[in-house]
Amino acid sequence: LAREAGHHWTVARALTHLGAVAEAAGDLETARSHHAAALPLIEDMDNRVELARCHAQLGRVAAGLGDYAAARSHISAGLDLSRQMGQRRGIMRALVALSALARAQDDLEGAVLAGSAATALRESIGQFGTPGRIQELLELARSRLGAGRVALLWARGAERPPEEVARWVLEGEVAYASSQPGTRAQEAAPYGGLTAREQEVAALLADGLSNRGIAQELVISPATVARHIANIMEKLDFDSRTQIAVWAAEHGVDAGRT
């Protein structure tokens, strides 16, 4: 109907939705065909938000097909457009696609970094909870890299500017994450002398939750979470959330420990 009416916008939107359906069904070739057909229509309308979305979708599908050069090109284009507009949702989509590309290339560290940055952006725009594909990635990464390493990567991906994380992953510069935090924690008392509640907070930090996410999980206020984190840093002689997260993962601290 849209084609008969010459309504290019509706045609483009229908094609992108068909691409999403095909991708969900595992038919990546058809998905790429639909998104590729939508791209010039969106370019002609000069809708940069939808153009960035289409590039991210094409990048993710190309990664799944093993066309890494095309994936990198589309993801970079979508990221640049979203960054120029200050469109956080678009940057988030590009990071999700970049995480998929890194995973397809067996770069689990890069995949975790990009996934963490994307999740932090989701929370900044009011979307909470970790998507299923990111949870699956974290399970795989923990089994291959170890919980401590993943906690470090997740914390660093969340605390750095998303554009910086994207550049690191795109350019393969993840060596910065190789250095482990200092080991200045005082271990005279079990678990550094942390209270049961502080152990819960530390464990949830290791799981990648933000202050607000921890507050929702423990049914306390974000201000109370911040105080607990400050107390943990003082007791363990740490100066960053990253160090707490890695320490909790390496010491087997979990949210159910008493």
C-alpha positions in Angstrom: 0.0 0.0 0.0 2.8 2.4 0.9 4.6 1.7 -2.4 1.4 2.2 -4.3 0.9 5.6 -2.6 4.6 6.5 -3.0 4.9 7.0 0.7 8.6 6.3 1.1 8.7 6.8 4.9 6.2 4.0 5.5 8.0 1.7 3.1 11.3 2.3 4.9 9.8 1.7 8.3 8.1 -1.5 7.1 11.4 -2.7 5.6 13.2 -2.1 8.9 10.6 -4.0 10.8 10.7 -6.9 8.3 14.5 -6.9 8.8 14.0 -7.2 12.6 11.6 -10.1 12.1 13.9 -11.9 9.8 16.9 -11.4 12.2 14.8 -12.8 15.1 14.0 -15.8 12.9 17.7 -16.3 12.2 17.4 -15.4 8.5 20.3 -12.9 8.4 20.6 -12.7 4.6 16.9 -11.6 4.3 17.4 -9.3 7.3 20.3 -7.6 5.6 18.4 -7.3 2.3 15.5 -5.5 4.0 17.7 -3.1 5.9 19.8 -2.4 2.9 16.7 -1.6 0.9 15.5 0.8 3.6 18.8 2.6 3.9 18.7 4.8 0.7 15.0 5.7 1.3 16.0 7.0 4.8 19.0 8.8 3.4 16.8 10.6 0.9 14.5 11.8 3.7 17.5 13.1 5.7 16.2 11.5 8.9 19.4 11.1 10.8 17.9 9.3 13.8 16.4 6.6 11.7 19.5 6.5 9.5 21.7 5.8 12.6 19.2 3.1 13.6 19.4 1.5 10.2 23.2 1.5 10.2 23.3 -0.1 13.6 20.9 -2.8 12.5 22.9 -3.5 9.3 26.1 -3.6 11.4 24.7 -6.2 13.8 23.4 -8.4 11.0 26.6 -8.1 9.0 28.5 -9.2 12.1 26.3 -12.3 12.3 27.0 -13.0 8.7 30.8 -12.7 9.3 31.1 -9.6 7.1 33.2 -7.8 9.7 34.4 -4.9 7.4 30.8 -4.0 6.5 29.7 -4.4 10.1 32.5 -2.0 11.3 31.6 0.5 8.6 27.9 0.6 9.4 28.4 0.7 13.2 30.9 3.5 12.9 28.5 5.5 10.6 25.6 5.0 13.1 27.8 5.9 16.0 29.0 9.1 14.3 25.5 10.2 13.4 24.2 9.6 16.9 27.2 11.3 18.5 26.7 14.4 16.3 23.0 14.6 17.4 23.8 13.9 21.0 21.3 11.0 20.7 22.0 8.6 23.6 19.6 6.0 22.4 21.4 5.8 19.0 24.8 5.6 20.7 23.3 2.7 22.8 22.2 0.9 19.7 25.6 1.3 18.1 27.3 -0.1 21.2 24.9 -3.1 21.3 25.8 -3.8 17.6 29.5 -3.3 18.4 29.2 -5.8 21.3 27.8 -8.3 18.8 30.6 -7.6 16.3 33.3 -8.1 19.0 31.7 -11.4 20.1 31.5 -12.6 16.5 35.2 -12.0 16.2 35.8 -13.9 19.5 36.8 -10.6 21.3 34.9 -11.3 24.5 36.7 -8.5 26.4 35.6 -6.0 23.8 32.1 -7.4 23.7 31.8 -7.1 27.5 33.1 -3.5 27.4 30.7 -2.4 24.7 27.8 -4.3 26.4 28.5 -2.6 29.7 28.6 0.9 28.1 25.4 0.2 26.3 23.7 -1.0 29.5 24.9 2.1 31.4 23.4 4.2 28.7 20.1 2.3 28.8 19.9 3.1 32.5 20.7 6.8 32.0 17.6 7.1 29.8 15.4 5.2 32.2 15.5 1.7 30.8 16.5 -0.7 33.5 17.4 -4.4 33.5 20.0 -6.3 31.4 18.8 -7.5 28.0 18.9 -11.3 27.5 21.6 -11.2 24.9 23.9 -9.3 27.3 23.2 -11.7 30.1 24.1 -14.6 27.8 27.3 -12.8 26.8 28.2 -12.3 30.5 27.7 -16.0 31.2 29.9 -17.0 28.3 32.6 -14.4 29.2 32.7 -15.5 32.9 33.2 -19.1 31.8 36.0 -18.1 29.4 37.7 -15.1 31.1 36.8 -15.6 34.8 34.4 -13.7 37.0 37.0 -11.3 38.3 38.1 -10.3 34.8 34.5 -9.8 33.6 33.7 -7.7 36.7 36.7 -5.5 35.9 35.7 -5.1 32.3 32.1 -4.4 33.1 32.9 -1.8 35.7 35.3 0.0 33.4 32.9 -0.1 30.5 30.2 1.5 32.6 32.4 4.2 34.2 34.1 5.5 31.0 32.4 7.8 28.3 30.6 5.5 25.9 32.3 7.1 22.8 35.6 6.3 24.4 34.6 2.7 25.0 33.4 2.4 21.4 36.7 3.8 20.1 38.7 1.3 22.2 36.7 -1.6 21.0 36.6 -0.5 17.3 40.4 0.1 17.3 41.2 -3.0 19.3 42.7 -1.0 22.1 41.6 -3.0 25.2 45.0 -3.3 26.7 44.1 -0.6 29.2 41.9 -3.2 30.9 44.8 -5.6 31.4 46.1 -4.0 34.5 44.4 -5.3 37.6 43.4 -2.9 40.4 45.7 -2.7 43.5 45.4 -5.3 46.2 45.6 -3.0 49.2 42.5 -4.5 50.9 43.0 -5.4 54.5 42.1 -9.1 54.9 42.6 -9.4 58.7 38.9 -9.9 59.1 36.7 -12.2 56.9 35.8 -10.4 53.7 37.7 -7.3 54.7 35.5 -6.7 57.7 32.5 -5.8 55.6 29.0 -6.1 57.1 26.5 -8.5 55.5 24.8 -5.6 53.8 28.1 -4.2 52.5 28.9 -7.7 51.1 25.6 -7.6 49.3 26.4 -4.2 47.8 29.8 -5.3 46.7 28.5 -8.5 45.1 25.9 -6.5 43.1 28.6 -4.1 42.0 30.4 -7.2 40.6 27.2 -8.1 38.8 27.4 -4.7 37.0 24.5 -3.0 38.7 24.3 0.8 39.1 23.6 2.5 42.4 19.9 2.7 41.4 19.9 -0.9 40.3 21.4 -2.0 43.7 18.8 0.2 45.5 16.0 -1.5 43.7 17.4 -5.0 44.3 17.9 -4.4 48.0 14.9 -2.1 48.5 16.9 0.7 49.9 17.6 4.3 48.7 20.3 5.2 46.2 21.8 7.5 48.9 22.1 4.5 51.3 23.8 2.5 48.5 26.3 5.4 48.0 27.1 5.4 51.8 27.7 1.7 51.8 30.0 2.0 48.8 31.9 4.8 50.6 32.2 2.6 53.7 33.5 -0.4 51.6 36.1 1.8 50.0 37.3 3.0 53.4 37.5 -0.5 54.8 39.3 -2.0 51.9 41.4 1.0 51.1 40.0 1.2 47.6 39.3 4.3 45.5 37.0 3.1 42.8 33.9 1.0 42.2 36.0 -1.1 39.7 38.3 -2.3 42.5 35.3 -3.3 44.7 33.7 -5.2 41.8 36.8 -7.1 41.0 37.6 -7.8 44.7 34.0 -9.2 45.3 34.2 -11.4 42.2 37.7 -12.8 43.1 36.7 -13.5 46.7 33.4 -15.2 45.9 31.3 -12.6 47.7 27.6 -13.1 46.7 24.5 -11.1 47.4 23.1 -13.9 49.5 26.1 -14.1 51.9 25.5 -13.4 55.6 
